[in-house]
Amino acid sequence: MPELPEVEALARYLREFAVGRAVASASVAAIAALKTFDPPLTDLAGRQVVAVHRHGKFIDLDAAGLHLVFHLARAGWLRWYDEVPKTLIKPGKSPIALRVRLDDGSGFDLTEAGTKKSLAVYVVRDPAEIPGIARLGPDPTSADFSLADFAEILRDRRTRIKGLLRDQSVFAGVGNAYSDEILHTAKMSPYALAAKLGPDDVENLYHAMRGTLEQAIAEASDKRPDELKDNKRSHMQVHGRTGQACPVCGDIVREVIFADSTFQYCPTCQTGGKPLADRVLSRLLK
């Protein structure tokens, strides 16, 4: 799943190559992906892209007052073309959910792999109309998101820190992969209760979160969309590395499996050498 660093990199790429261009056409191939009907998708045609914003894991193309907003969900991606193919998209016959063509012939497809379709596309006058954006918590990479803000969020929350980091209403943009990486950097157990963290632990976690995300953004910022997935995987310390050696201490990276999700951690770095019980309440991993 693309998370804050990859979504930020995609937004930056679109700022560079789409801003200033007019939308020639926008067509949906996966009807279920389009979550709005007013304004219609066709109203984007002829409008100039004046800005691209990121809201958590949402990308927002401002087309002269209309906003094309999308969330790539678990298996979605953006495929950029210098010249968009002229072949017609056949609904249900390809992984393409949406195609946007710009006035110079360039543009992009939104694609989604697998059978579970969660990619979402919206056309709105105000991004705050989208429930997923309206409920977002603060962006943890924002310049004005302070240690005091972070400490206030954690205070009195008797919630395991792994689930709290992933909660989009608490921290916008952090998902399963980067919460693993943040906790590994902080040398903190995923099962630690937020309310029981001492001031030093809170400060350490705050800097681990900021540093991990900022470093990942820097590593992704000069990459093309087709390079971002491999770039992300290559920089993971524990996430997706079950059974491999921790690059910090050499212990074996372990995982906890829950439903269709897993998370990874290093026992030596994070849990005093003790393996975690392989069970997590569902509300902690949403």
C-alpha positions, 0 to 999 in steps of 0.5 A, a space after each residue: 500500500 502506498 503511504 505518505 512518502 510514496 503519495 507525497 512523491 507522486 504528488 510532487 511528480 504530478 506538480 512537475 508534469 501536470 500543473 499548467 496543463 489542461 485536462 483533455 479527457 477523464 474516463 473511468 473504466 472501473 465504475 465502482 471506483 468513482 464515488 461521486 456523481 456531482 459534478 460529473 467526471 466530464 466536467 474536468 475536460 478543458 480545465 487547467 490543473 493549477 495545483 496538486 495537494 496531498 491530504 494524508 494518503 489522498 492526492 488532490 488535483 485542483 483543476 481550476 476549482 474542481 478537484 479530482 481526488 483519489 486514494 490508491 488503497 491497498 493495491 492501487 497505483 499511478 502509471 504516468 505516460 508521456 504519451 497516453 495510449 490511444 487504445 480504448 479502455 474496456 471496463 473489466 478487461 484490464 486493471 485500469 480504473 481511471 485514465 486522464 489525458 492532458 492537452 499535450 498528450 501526456 497523462 496517467 492511469 490509475 490501476 488496481 491489482 487483485 480482486 479486492 477493489 478499494 481504489 477510490 476516485 472523487 470529483 468534488 468542489 471542496 476536498 473536505 466534502 470527502 469523508 476520508 479527508 474530513 476525518 484526517 488527523 494532523 500530518 506528522 511531517 507538517 512543519 507546525 506539528 510539534 512535540 507538544 502536539 504529539 504528546 497531547 495526542 498520546 496522553 490518556 490513550 490506552 491503545 497499543 502504539 502500533 494501531 495508534 500510528 496507523 489510525 488516519 484520524 490520529 496521524 494522516 498518512 502513516 500505514 502498516 509499513 512505516 509504522 513498523 519502521 518508525 517503531 523499529 527506529 524508536 526501539 519500541 514494542 508495537 504493543 506498548 500502550 501510548 498512555 504509559 509512555 514516559 516523556 523520554 519515550 514520547 520524545 524519542 518516538 516523535 523524532 523517530 516518526 519525523 525522521 523516518 518519514 522525512 528520510 523516506 520522502 527524500 529517498 522517493 522525491 527524485 523517483 519516477 512513479 514506476 520506481 517508487 515501489 522498489 525504492 520503498 522495499 529496498 529501504 525497509 529495515 524490518 517491514 517485509 523482511 520476516 526471517 531476515 537479519 535485522 540490519 541494526 543488531 543481526 537478530 531475526 526479524 519476526 512477524 505478527 499475523 492478523 487476518 490479511 495483514 502482518 507486521 514485522 519487528 526485531 525482538 532484540 531492538 524492540 521487545 527485550 529479546 522476547 517474541 510477541 504473542 501472535 494475536 492483535 485485536 482487530 481495532 488496533 490494525 484497521 
